[in-house]
Amino acid sequence: MAARLVARTDFWLAEPEARPAARAGRRRRLWLFLIRGLLDARLLAPSEAQATAHASPRCSTRDTASVGQRITPPSAAAPTMTVLRVLSLALLSGRAVDASARPPVGVAVCGGGMRAMTEGMAIARGIGEANWPRVTHLGGASGGYWFGSQFVYSSSFYQGVVSEEMSIKDYVAKWGREYEKVEVQAIENGAYWAGGPDWEKGLSPVCRPLVAVMDSILDLLSTKGLPFLSDWMAFIGNMMFTTIEDIQTARVGDREMTGLSTATLMAQFSVPPTAYLDAATQATRAVSPTYAGPDVSDAVLPAWFVSPANGDPAYWATNPAVGTLTADVSDSTSELVFTADPYLLEIISASSSAAGLVAVQSMSDAIIDASPLNGVAAKNAKECVPWGVEALATSSLPENFTDLSANTKEESDRVTAATQYRFLDGAYTDNQGAAALLGLMQNDCADEGCPGPLKLLLVDQSNYSSIPLFADSYYSPPANEVGTIHQYGGYLVPGAQIFAETFPPEAEWLPYAEQLFPTIVLSNATDVTGKVTFEDWRPVVSTYWRGTVTSVDNEWFGTSAGSEVDLLIVRSNFPGIDVPMVVPAEQTAYLFERLYGPLAESQADGAAPILKEWLDPSPAEPTAAPAGGSEPTPEPSIATPEPTASKKKKGDGAAASSAPLAALLVAAAFVAF
């Protein structure tokens, strides 16, 4: 059954006379946490199966910032930790891991598939294991949340990323090898199909052959290592299985944080105005009749999912002004868009459904209007949306749905048949995953305030993700306004602006790393499983900016005006066409060893001193000027790694192609975030 969205209430909303008792309760829970951890200590780090969450009491959002629904909290369980880990958390975090005693420190990793995930891994290594207990909030969209979800819900992934026992380059390569094994096996087992149950039902005679052809093409591409083109949730499930073994059965309400357990985790996603549940059935999103703001009937709305670090119920959230969101299908009774206890796989998939716009009529129509199609061809293309690929948008499933394995066609069809609505990538509303995260950080300071400015780290790849957060953005409308984003034909969205200042000029950005990037070349441009080589190595400089900015009110993301934010942006500047967001399954191990791994090492080594200075500013060293200020921080040294693969040798018997591998992924139908 779907649960009603309700406003959150917590310690910060308690009456003043009740707060001493609440604080005493927090202290008791902290001592219990510490004692239980020591009693249950292990000489060796726990395995993934043994590990359980170690809770850290923290406050949550006030009702003026977000409306969310409570989810059944995790069952209390004794934490499994090393003695050293318990003591280090207690010492590094002040009062153990009591978040209310820590100034909020947020890390937001932008979207960008595997490219963003591995950059998140690199920056996490740069922050260092000793400093992670100081981070109170971790958020992201799309590939950034691929990183965040594994970092929080997988002890093996967390240890692999932060532990010095293995270089980050080697761990990234290891992840790639393990993922390739899982994905190749899934493809060989026939785990992917396009189209839902009875997809021909309700289709016009014009659309039936088109959808049939699309279905056949996607089946073929799936066997060629591109399974994400047919069923996004199945693809994410197999990818996450490499580190989260219960990914297809775990619900958020009872899933322990076995990795980083001292930070609240937030996933950014988007709710479209309409969504095809199958090839012929369309649902329409509706807001509360009492909503009195700008017209959002055709807008893509931001929403986020929050998993508190203290064991409090996880919850969905969005702008409280829109009230309860419903999904209307024909004349049937409305179903709520959000269910009370979703699968973890639903959240990870929803945050990254970049190609899911094909399931949204208005967004698909806009793309067709911007394409060379016209006349009858354009009319037929619009009539046949979603072309049998609606599963590229993540399903919202009822709470009584019991199995997400989808490793047979029948199971995949069952998922489609149960779908209540569909979600889109968080990139459509905030690709940085930072706006709502700042709102959560502010709300944690709502009662007693925080010493000094809030700290927020944006892990970006280019200006696209972070520019919308600033004033006068040409990418996004201003705060509290609903306007058009001019990409993919254009679509309406509330502005993601959270800072009063304009985006820092390029002259204020400083280098922190230099990498050598290759052009990726296939030996056979028509075979994504063919041999991959690298050519034309060229240097690319990664840059950072640090300064103090001021927050603004944005009801769509729950931020309030007037907070000082010590902002650090690290920008890899990776050339997207040669560092793909998603790669063919049979090329993953090679590319993660030869490309993603070395790049992660360069990012981690170059960013480490910048990150440590940001977390612990030295009085002897000057800090950066605010946006538009006069002088930036002193220039750091640049780490320049050697290339890990030489240029392709001529005459190796393969026909060289100058077309990069990423060009072959255009068929992913708009996966561009």
C-alpha positions as CSV (number, residue, x, y, z in Angstrom):
1,M,0.0,0.0,0.0
2,A,1.2,3.5,-0.7
3,A,1.7,5.7,2.3
4,R,0.6,9.3,2.6
5,L,3.4,11.9,2.4
6,V,3.6,13.6,5.8
7,A,5.7,16.5,7.2
8,R,8.7,15.4,9.3
9,T,9.0,16.4,12.9
10,D,12.0,15.7,15.1
11,F,14.2,17.0,17.9
12,W,14.6,20.4,16.3
13,L,10.9,21.0,16.2
14,A,10.4,19.9,19.8
15,E,9.3,22.5,22.4
16,P,12.3,24.1,24.3
17,E,11.3,22.4,27.5
18,A,11.5,19.0,25.9
19,R,14.9,19.4,24.4
20,P,17.0,18.6,27.5
21,A,15.4,15.2,27.6
22,A,16.0,14.7,23.9
23,R,19.6,15.6,24.4
24,A,19.9,13.2,27.3
25,G,18.4,10.5,25.1
26,R,21.0,11.2,22.4
27,R,23.8,10.9,24.9
28,R,22.5,7.6,26.2
29,R,22.3,6.3,22.6
30,L,25.9,7.4,22.0
31,W,27.2,5.6,25.0
32,L,25.2,2.5,24.1
33,F,26.6,2.7,20.6
34,L,30.2,3.0,21.8
35,I,29.8,0.2,24.4
36,R,28.1,-2.2,22.0
37,G,30.8,-1.5,19.4
38,L,33.6,-2.3,21.8
39,L,31.9,-5.4,23.1
40,D,31.2,-6.7,19.5
41,A,34.7,-5.7,18.2
42,R,36.5,-7.9,15.8
43,L,40.2,-8.2,15.3
44,L,39.6,-8.1,11.5
45,A,37.3,-5.9,9.5
46,P,33.8,-7.6,9.0
47,S,32.8,-9.2,5.8
48,E,29.9,-7.8,3.8
49,A,27.6,-10.5,5.2
50,Q,28.7,-9.9,8.8
51,A,28.7,-6.1,8.8
52,T,25.9,-4.1,10.3
53,A,25.3,-0.4,10.7
54,H,26.7,1.6,13.6
55,A,24.2,4.4,14.2
56,S,25.0,8.0,14.9
57,P,22.2,10.1,16.3
58,R,21.5,13.2,14.3
59,C,18.7,15.6,13.7
60,S,16.7,15.8,10.5
61,T,14.9,18.3,8.4
62,R,12.2,20.7,9.5
63,D,8.8,20.7,7.9
64,T,9.3,24.0,6.2
65,A,12.1,22.5,4.0
66,S,10.7,19.3,2.8
67,V,7.7,17.0,2.9
68,G,8.6,13.3,3.2
69,Q,7.2,10.1,4.3
70,R,8.6,8.0,7.0
71,I,9.8,4.5,6.2
72,T,10.0,1.7,8.8
73,P,13.4,2.2,10.5
74,P,16.1,-0.4,10.5
75,S,15.9,-2.9,13.3
76,A,18.3,-2.2,16.1
77,A,21.4,-4.3,15.8
78,A,24.7,-4.4,17.5
79,P,27.4,-2.8,15.4
80,T,30.2,-4.9,14.1
81,M,33.4,-2.8,14.1
82,T,37.1,-3.0,14.8
83,V,38.2,-1.6,18.1
84,L,40.4,0.9,16.2
85,R,37.4,2.0,14.1
86,V,35.2,2.7,17.2
87,L,37.9,4.7,18.9
88,S,38.9,6.6,15.8
89,L,35.2,7.6,15.3
90,A,34.9,8.7,18.9
91,L,38.1,10.8,18.8
92,L,37.7,12.3,15.3
93,S,34.0,13.2,15.7
94,G,34.1,14.9,19.0
95,R,31.2,13.1,20.8
96,A,31.6,9.8,19.0
97,V,29.6,10.2,15.8
98,D,26.9,12.6,17.2
99,A,26.2,14.7,14.1
100,S,24.6,17.5,16.1
101,A,28.1,18.1,17.6
102,R,29.7,18.3,14.2
103,P,29.6,21.3,11.9
104,P,27.8,20.1,8.8
105,V,30.2,19.0,6.0
106,G,28.6,18.0,2.8
107,V,30.0,16.2,-0.3
108,A,28.0,16.2,-3.5
109,V,29.1,14.1,-6.4
110,C,27.7,15.0,-9.8
111,G,26.1,12.7,-12.4
112,G,28.0,11.2,-15.2
113,G,27.8,7.4,-15.0
114,M,31.0,5.4,-14.5
115,R,33.0,8.5,-15.2
116,A,31.4,10.3,-12.2
117,M,31.4,7.1,-10.0
118,T,35.2,6.7,-10.4
119,E,35.8,10.4,-9.8
120,G,33.8,10.1,-6.6
121,M,36.0,7.1,-5.6
122,A,39.1,9.2,-6.3
123,I,38.0,12.2,-4.3
124,A,36.9,9.9,-1.5
125,R,40.5,8.5,-1.4
126,G,41.8,12.0,-1.4
127,I,39.7,13.0,1.6
128,G,41.2,10.0,3.5
129,E,39.7,7.4,5.8
130,A,40.5,9.5,8.9
131,N,38.5,12.5,7.7
132,W,35.4,10.7,6.5
133,P,33.7,10.6,10.0
134,R,33.7,14.4,9.8
135,V,31.5,14.4,6.7
136,T,27.8,14.6,7.8
137,H,26.0,14.6,4.4
138,L,26.8,12.7,1.2
139,G,24.7,13.3,-1.9
140,G,24.7,12.8,-5.6
141,A,22.8,12.2,-8.8
142,S,23.1,9.4,-11.3
143,G,26.7,8.2,-11.4
144,G,27.5,10.3,-8.3
145,Y,24.9,8.2,-6.5
146,W,26.3,5.0,-7.9
147,F,29.3,6.0,-5.9
148,G,27.4,7.2,-2.8
149,S,25.1,4.2,-2.5
150,Q,28.0,1.7,-2.7
151,F,30.1,3.8,-0.3
152,V,27.4,3.7,2.3
153,Y,25.8,0.3,1.7
154,S,28.9,-1.9,1.0
155,S,31.7,-2.4,3.5
156,S,33.9,-4.0,0.8
157,F,33.5,-1.0,-1.5
158,Y,34.0,1.5,1.3
159,Q,37.2,-0.3,2.5
160,G,38.5,-0.6,-1.1
161,V,38.0,3.1,-1.7
162,V,39.5,4.5,1.6
163,S,42.0,1.9,2.7
164,E,45.6,2.4,1.8
165,E,46.1,-1.3,1.6
166,M,45.4,-1.1,-2.2
167,S,46.0,1.8,-4.4
168,I,42.9,3.5,-5.7
169,K,44.1,2.7,-9.3
170,D,44.2,-1.0,-8.5
171,Y,40.8,-0.9,-6.7
172,V,39.1,0.8,-9.6
173,A,40.6,-1.8,-11.9
174,K,39.4,-4.6,-9.5
175,W,35.8,-3.1,-9.5
176,G,35.9,-3.2,-13.3
177,R,36.9,-6.8,-13.5
178,E,34.3,-7.9,-11.1
179,Y,31.6,-5.9,-12.8
180,E,32.5,-7.4,-16.2
181,K,32.2,-10.9,-14.9
182,V,28.7,-10.2,-13.6
183,E,27.4,-8.4,-16.6
184,V,28.8,-10.7,-19.2
185,Q,27.3,-13.7,-17.3
186,A,23.9,-11.9,-17.2
187,I,24.0,-11.2,-20.9
188,E,24.9,-14.8,-21.7
189,N,22.0,-15.9,-19.5
190,G,19.6,-13.7,-21.5
191,A,18.7,-11.3,-18.7
192,Y,17.8,-8.4,-20.9
193,W,14.8,-7.8,-23.2
194,A,13.1,-4.7,-24.4
195,G,9.3,-4.2,-24.4
196,G,6.8,-5.0,-21.7
197,P,4.0,-7.6,-21.4
198,D,1.6,-7.6,-24.3
199,W,3.4,-4.6,-25.8
200,E,1.3,-4.8,-29.0
201,K,-1.9,-4.3,-27.1
202,G,-3.4,-0.9,-27.8
203,L,-0.8,0.1,-30.4
204,S,-1.8,1.4,-33.8
205,P,-1.0,-0.5,-37.0
206,V,1.7,2.1,-37.7
207,C,3.4,1.6,-34.3
208,R,3.4,-2.2,-34.1
209,P,6.1,-2.8,-36.7
210,L,8.2,0.1,-35.4
211,V,8.1,-1.2,-31.8
212,A,8.8,-4.7,-33.0
213,V,11.9,-3.5,-34.9
214,M,13.1,-1.5,-31.9
215,D,12.6,-4.6,-29.7
216,S,14.7,-6.7,-32.0
217,I,17.5,-4.1,-32.3
218,L,17.7,-3.7,-28.5
219,D,17.8,-7.5,-28.0
220,L,20.7,-7.6,-30.4
221,L,22.6,-4.7,-28.8
222,S,22.1,-6.3,-25.4
223,T,24.1,-9.4,-26.6
224,K,26.8,-7.0,-27.9
225,G,27.5,-5.7,-24.4
226,L,25.0,-2.8,-24.2
227,P,22.3,-4.1,-21.9
228,F,21.4,-0.7,-20.5
229,L,19.6,0.0,-23.7
230,S,16.7,-2.2,-22.9
231,D,16.0,-2.5,-19.1
232,W,17.7,0.1,-16.9
233,M,16.7,-1.3,-13.6
234,A,18.0,-4.8,-14.6
235,F,21.3,-3.2,-15.7
236,I,21.7,-1.3,-12.4
237,G,20.9,-4.4,-10.4
238,N,23.6,-6.4,-12.1
239,M,26.1,-3.6,-11.8
240,M,25.5,-3.0,-8.1
241,F,25.6,-6.8,-7.4
242,T,29.4,-6.5,-7.6
243,T,29.4,-4.8,-4.2
244,I,25.9,-5.0,-2.8
245,E,25.0,-8.7,-3.0
246,D,21.4,-8.3,-1.8
247,I,20.7,-5.4,-4.2
248,Q,17.7,-7.2,-5.7
249,T,16.0,-8.0,-2.4
250,A,17.0,-5.2,0.0
251,R,14.5,-2.5,1.0
252,V,15.9,0.7,2.3
253,G,13.8,0.5,5.5
254,D,15.8,-2.5,6.9
255,R,19.1,-2.2,5.0
256,E,22.1,-1.5,7.2
257,M,24.7,1.1,6.3
258,T,27.7,-1.3,6.3
259,G,30.1,1.2,4.7
260,L,30.2,4.8,5.7
261,S,27.6,5.0,8.4
262,T,28.3,8.4,9.9
263,A,26.8,10.5,7.1
264,T,23.2,11.0,5.9
265,L,22.9,9.8,2.3
266,M,20.8,11.7,-0.3
267,A,19.8,10.6,-3.8
268,Q,18.6,13.3,-6.2
269,F,16.0,12.2,-8.8
270,S,13.2,13.7,-10.9
271,V,9.5,13.2,-11.3
272,P,8.2,13.7,-14.9
273,P,4.8,15.2,-15.7
274,T,3.7,12.0,-17.4
275,A,5.1,8.5,-17.8
276,Y,4.3,5.4,-19.9
277,L,3.8,2.4,-17.7
278,D,4.0,0.1,-20.7
279,A,4.0,0.7,-24.4
280,A,0.4,1.8,-24.4
281,T,-0.6,2.9,-20.9
282,Q,0.2,6.5,-19.8
283,A,0.0,7.9,-16.3
284,T,-0.2,11.6,-15.4
285,R,1.3,13.1,-12.3
286,A,-0.9,15.4,-10.3
287,V,-0.1,17.8,-7.4
288,S,-2.4,18.8,-4.5
289,P,-5.4,20.9,-5.4
290,T,-4.3,23.4,-2.8
291,Y,-1.0,24.1,-4.7
292,A,-1.0,27.8,-5.6
293,G,2.5,28.3,-7.2
294,P,3.6,28.5,-10.8
295,D,2.1,26.1,-13.2
296,V,4.0,22.8,-13.0
297,S,1.6,20.6,-14.9
298,D,4.3,20.1,-17.7
299,A,7.4,20.5,-15.5
300,V,9.9,17.9,-14.4
301,L,9.9,18.2,-10.6
302,P,12.9,17.6,-8.3
303,A,12.6,15.1,-5.5
304,W,15.2,13.3,-3.3
305,F,15.5,10.3,-1.1
306,V,17.2,10.6,2.3
307,S,18.7,7.8,4.4
308,P,19.6,9.3,7.8
309,A,22.8,8.0,9.4
310,N,21.2,7.6,12.9
311,G,18.7,4.9,12.0
312,D,15.8,7.3,11.7
313,P,13.3,6.3,9.0
314,A,14.4,7.0,5.5
315,Y,12.0,9.2,3.5
316,W,11.2,10.7,0.1
317,A,11.0,14.5,-0.1
318,T,10.0,17.3,-2.4
319,N,8.6,20.8,-2.3
320,P,5.9,20.8,0.4
321,A,3.8,23.3,-1.5
322,V,2.9,20.7,-4.2
323,G,1.4,18.4,-1.5
324,T,0.8,14.8,-2.2
325,L,1.8,13.6,-5.6
326,T,-0.5,11.2,-7.3
327,A,-0.3,9.3,-10.6
328,D,-3.6,9.1,-12.5
329,V,-4.2,6.3,-15.0
330,S,-7.3,6.6,-17.2
331,D,-10.3,6.5,-14.9
332,S,-8.7,4.3,-12.3
333,T,-8.1,5.3,-8.7
334,S,-5.0,7.5,-8.3
335,E,-1.9,5.8,-7.0
336,L,0.7,7.7,-5.0
337,V,3.9,8.3,-6.8
338,F,6.0,7.4,-3.7
339,T,5.7,4.2,-1.8
340,A,6.7,4.0,1.8
341,D,9.4,1.4,1.7
342,P,11.1,1.2,-1.7
343,Y,13.8,-1.2,-2.8
344,L,17.3,0.1,-2.7
345,L,17.5,-0.8,-6.3
346,E,14.6,1.5,-7.1
347,I,16.4,4.5,-5.6
348,I,19.7,3.8,-7.3
349,S,18.0,3.3,-10.7
350,A,15.7,6.3,-10.3
351,S,18.6,8.6,-9.6
352,S,20.4,7.5,-12.8
353,S,17.6,7.0,-15.4
354,A,19.2,9.4,-17.9
355,A,17.5,7.9,-21.0
356,G,14.2,7.6,-19.3
357,L,12.8,10.7,-21.0
358,V,11.7,8.4,-23.8
359,A,8.9,7.3,-21.5
360,V,7.7,10.9,-21.2
361,Q,5.5,12.1,-24.1
362,S,6.2,15.8,-23.9
363,M,10.0,15.3,-23.6
364,S,10.0,12.9,-26.5
365,D,7.9,15.2,-28.6
366,A,10.3,18.1,-28.0
367,I,13.2,15.9,-29.2
368,I,11.3,14.9,-32.3
369,D,10.5,18.6,-33.0
370,A,14.2,19.4,-32.8
371,S,15.1,16.5,-35.0
372,P,15.2,16.4,-38.9
373,L,11.9,14.5,-38.8
374,N,8.9,16.4,-40.2
375,G,5.5,15.8,-41.6
376,V,4.2,12.3,-41.5
377,A,7.4,10.9,-40.1
378,A,7.3,13.2,-37.1
379,K,3.6,12.5,-36.6
380,N,4.2,8.8,-36.6
381,A,7.2,9.0,-34.3
382,K,5.2,11.0,-31.7
383,E,2.3,8.6,-32.0
384,C,4.6,5.6,-31.2
385,V,6.2,7.0,-28.1
386,P,7.7,5.3,-26.0
387,W,8.8,3.0,-28.9
388,G,8.8,0.0,-26.5
389,V,11.7,1.2,-24.4
390,E,9.7,2.7,-21.5
391,A,11.8,0.5,-19.1
392,L,14.7,3.0,-19.6
393,A,12.7,5.1,-17.0
394,T,12.8,3.5,-13.5
395,S,9.6,1.8,-12.2
396,S,7.9,2.9,-9.0
397,L,6.7,-0.4,-7.6
398,P,4.0,-1.2,-5.0
399,E,5.2,-2.2,-1.6
400,N,3.8,-5.7,-2.0
401,F,6.1,-6.4,-5.0
402,T,8.4,-9.2,-3.8
403,D,11.1,-9.8,-6.4
404,L,13.3,-7.5,-8.4
405,S,15.6,-10.1,-9.9
406,A,14.2,-9.7,-13.5
407,N,16.6,-12.3,-14.8
408,T,14.0,-13.9,-17.0
409,K,11.7,-12.3,-19.5
410,E,8.8,-13.3,-17.4
411,E,10.2,-11.5,-14.4
412,S,11.0,-8.4,-16.4
413,D,7.5,-8.4,-17.8
414,R,6.2,-8.7,-14.2
415,V,8.1,-5.6,-13.2
416,T,6.5,-3.6,-16.0
417,A,3.0,-4.9,-15.2
418,A,3.4,-3.8,-11.6
419,T,4.8,-0.3,-12.4
420,Q,2.8,2.5,-10.8
421,Y,4.9,5.4,-12.2
422,R,8.3,6.1,-13.6
423,F,11.2,8.3,-12.4
424,L,14.0,10.1,-14.3
425,D,17.6,10.9,-13.6
426,G,18.3,13.5,-10.9
427,A,20.3,15.2,-13.6
428,Y,17.1,16.6,-15.1
429,T,16.6,18.8,-12.0
430,D,20.1,19.0,-10.3
431,N,22.9,17.1,-11.8
432,Q,25.2,18.1,-9.0
433,G,22.9,16.7,-6.3
434,A,23.9,19.6,-4.1
435,A,20.8,21.9,-3.8
436,A,18.7,19.6,-1.6
437,L,21.8,18.5,0.2
438,L,22.5,22.1,1.3
439,G,18.9,22.3,2.6
440,L,19.5,19.2,4.7
441,M,22.7,20.7,6.1
442,Q,21.0,24.0,7.0
443,N,18.2,22.1,8.7
444,D,20.6,20.3,10.9
445,C,21.7,23.7,12.2
446,A,18.1,25.0,12.6
447,D,18.1,25.0,16.4
448,E,21.4,26.0,17.9
449,G,23.3,27.1,14.9
450,C,26.7,25.8,13.8
451,P,30.2,27.2,14.4
452,G,31.5,29.0,11.4
453,P,30.2,28.5,7.8
454,L,28.8,25.3,6.4
455,K,31.3,23.4,4.3
456,L,30.2,22.0,1.0
457,L,32.4,20.1,-1.6
458,L,31.1,19.8,-5.2
459,V,32.8,17.0,-7.1
460,D,32.1,18.1,-10.7
461,Q,33.4,17.1,-14.2
462,S,32.6,20.3,-16.0
463,N,30.7,23.6,-15.4
464,Y,27.4,22.0,-16.5
465,S,26.6,20.5,-13.1
466,S,27.6,23.4,-10.8
467,I,26.6,26.5,-12.8
468,P,22.8,26.1,-12.2
469,L,23.5,26.5,-8.5
470,F,24.6,30.1,-9.0
471,A,22.9,33.3,-9.9
472,D,22.4,34.3,-13.6
473,S,22.8,30.8,-14.8
474,Y,22.2,30.3,-18.5
475,Y,21.6,26.6,-17.8
476,S,18.7,26.9,-15.3
477,P,16.0,29.3,-14.2
478,P,16.5,31.4,-11.0
479,A,15.5,30.1,-7.6
480,N,11.7,29.6,-7.1
481,E,11.0,30.1,-10.8
482,V,9.9,27.5,-13.2
483,G,11.4,27.9,-16.6
484,T,12.9,26.1,-19.6
485,I,16.2,24.2,-19.8
486,H,17.2,24.4,-23.5
487,Q,18.5,20.9,-24.1
488,Y,16.9,17.7,-25.5
489,G,14.4,20.1,-27.2
490,G,13.8,22.0,-24.0
491,Y,11.7,21.1,-20.9
492,L,10.3,23.0,-17.9
493,V,12.0,22.6,-14.5
494,P,12.2,24.6,-11.2
495,G,15.5,26.5,-10.9
496,A,18.2,24.9,-8.8
497,Q,19.9,28.2,-7.7
498,I,21.0,28.1,-4.1
499,F,23.8,30.7,-4.1
500,A,23.5,34.5,-4.3
501,E,26.7,34.9,-6.2
502,T,27.4,34.4,-9.9
503,F,29.6,31.5,-11.1
504,P,33.3,32.1,-10.5
505,P,35.2,33.4,-13.5
506,E,37.7,31.1,-15.1
507,A,40.6,33.2,-14.0
508,E,39.9,32.3,-10.4
509,W,40.2,28.5,-11.0
510,L,43.5,26.9,-10.1
511,P,45.1,23.6,-11.2
512,Y,45.4,20.5,-8.9
513,A,46.1,17.7,-11.3
514,E,47.2,17.1,-14.9
515,Q,46.3,13.9,-16.7
516,L,47.1,12.5,-20.1
517,F,44.0,11.5,-22.0
518,P,43.8,9.2,-25.0
519,T,41.4,8.9,-27.9
520,I,39.7,5.5,-27.5
521,V,39.8,3.6,-30.8
522,L,38.1,0.3,-31.7
523,S,39.9,-2.1,-34.0
524,N,36.5,-2.6,-35.7
525,A,34.2,0.4,-35.5
526,T,31.1,-1.8,-35.9
527,D,31.9,-4.3,-33.1
528,V,31.8,-2.9,-29.5
529,T,33.3,-6.2,-28.3
530,G,36.3,-5.8,-30.5
531,K,39.8,-4.8,-29.5
532,V,40.3,-1.4,-27.8
533,T,43.4,0.7,-28.2
534,F,44.5,4.2,-27.2
535,E,45.8,7.0,-29.5
536,D,46.8,10.6,-29.4
537,W,47.5,11.1,-25.7
538,R,47.1,14.8,-24.7
539,P,47.2,16.6,-21.4
540,V,44.1,17.9,-19.6
541,V,44.3,20.0,-16.5
542,S,41.8,19.6,-13.6
543,T,41.0,22.7,-11.7
544,Y,39.4,23.8,-8.4
545,W,37.8,26.9,-6.8
546,R,37.3,27.7,-3.2
547,G,35.5,30.7,-1.7
548,T,32.7,31.8,0.6
549,V,29.2,32.1,-0.9
550,T,25.8,32.9,0.6
551,S,22.7,30.8,0.3
552,V,19.3,31.9,-1.0
553,D,15.8,30.8,-0.4
554,N,14.7,28.0,-2.8
555,E,11.5,26.2,-1.7
556,W,11.9,23.6,-4.4
557,F,15.1,22.3,-2.8
558,G,14.5,23.3,0.8
559,T,17.2,25.9,1.2
560,S,17.0,29.1,3.2
561,A,18.7,32.4,2.7
562,G,21.6,33.8,4.6
563,S,24.0,30.9,5.4
564,E,27.7,31.3,4.7
565,V,29.1,28.4,2.8
566,D,32.7,27.5,2.6
567,L,32.5,26.1,-0.9
568,L,35.1,24.0,-2.7
569,I,34.6,22.8,-6.2
570,V,36.9,20.3,-7.8
571,R,36.4,20.0,-11.5
572,S,38.1,17.1,-13.4
573,N,37.5,18.5,-16.9
574,F,37.5,15.0,-18.2
575,P,36.8,15.0,-22.0
576,G,33.4,13.2,-22.0
577,I,33.7,11.7,-25.5
578,D,36.9,9.7,-24.5
579,V,35.9,8.9,-20.9
580,P,32.6,7.2,-21.5
581,M,29.8,7.3,-18.9
582,V,28.9,3.6,-19.6
583,V,31.0,1.1,-21.5
584,P,30.2,-2.2,-23.2
585,A,30.4,-5.0,-20.7
586,E,33.2,-6.9,-22.4
587,Q,35.4,-3.7,-22.5
588,T,34.9,-2.8,-18.8
589,A,37.9,-4.6,-17.3
590,Y,40.3,-3.3,-19.8
591,L,39.1,0.3,-19.7
592,F,38.9,0.4,-15.9
593,E,42.5,-0.9,-15.7
594,R,44.0,1.3,-18.4
595,L,41.8,4.5,-18.3
596,Y,39.5,5.0,-15.3
597,G,42.1,3.6,-12.7
598,P,45.0,5.8,-13.7
599,L,42.7,8.8,-13.9
600,A,41.3,8.1,-10.4
601,E,44.9,7.9,-9.1
602,S,45.8,11.2,-10.6
603,Q,42.6,12.9,-9.2
604,A,43.2,11.4,-5.7
605,D,46.8,12.4,-5.5
606,G,46.3,15.9,-6.9
607,A,43.2,16.8,-4.9
608,A,44.4,15.4,-1.5
609,P,46.2,18.5,-0.3
610,I,43.4,20.8,-1.4
611,L,40.8,18.6,0.4
612,K,42.9,18.4,3.6
613,E,43.4,22.2,3.6
614,W,39.7,22.8,3.1
615,L,38.8,20.5,6.0
616,D,41.5,21.9,8.3
617,P,42.5,25.4,7.2
618,S,45.9,26.4,8.3
619,P,46.0,29.9,9.9
620,A,49.3,30.5,8.2
621,E,47.9,30.0,4.8
622,P,45.5,32.5,3.1
623,T,42.0,31.4,2.1
624,A,40.3,32.0,-1.2
625,A,38.5,35.2,-1.9
626,P,34.7,35.1,-2.2
627,A,33.2,34.9,-5.6
628,G,34.2,37.9,-7.5
629,G,37.0,38.6,-5.0
630,S,40.5,39.8,-5.8
631,E,42.9,37.0,-5.2
632,P,42.5,33.2,-5.3
633,T,44.5,30.8,-3.2
634,P,48.2,30.1,-4.0
635,E,48.7,27.7,-6.9
636,P,49.3,24.1,-5.8
637,S,51.7,21.7,-7.4
638,I,50.4,19.6,-10.3
639,A,50.6,15.9,-10.3
640,T,51.5,14.7,-13.8
641,P,51.1,10.9,-14.1
642,E,52.8,8.9,-16.8
643,P,50.4,7.3,-19.4
644,T,49.5,3.7,-18.6
645,A,49.2,2.7,-22.2
646,S,51.3,3.5,-25.1
647,K,50.1,4.7,-28.5
648,K,48.7,2.1,-30.7
649,K,51.4,0.4,-32.8
650,K,50.8,0.5,-36.5
651,G,50.5,-2.6,-38.5
652,D,48.9,-4.7,-35.8
653,G,46.6,-6.3,-38.3
654,A,43.5,-4.3,-37.2
655,A,41.8,-1.6,-39.2
656,A,42.2,1.6,-37.1
657,S,39.2,3.8,-36.6
658,S,39.3,7.4,-35.5
659,A,35.8,7.1,-34.2
660,P,35.9,7.1,-30.3
661,L,34.1,4.4,-28.4
662,A,31.7,6.9,-26.9
663,A,30.3,7.6,-30.4
664,L,29.0,4.0,-30.5
665,L,27.0,4.8,-27.4
666,V,24.9,7.4,-29.1
667,A,22.3,4.6,-29.6
668,A,21.8,4.8,-25.8
669,A,19.0,7.2,-26.7
670,F,20.0,10.4,-25.1
671,V,22.3,9.1,-22.2
672,A,24.3,12.4,-22.1
673,F,24.4,13.5,-18.5
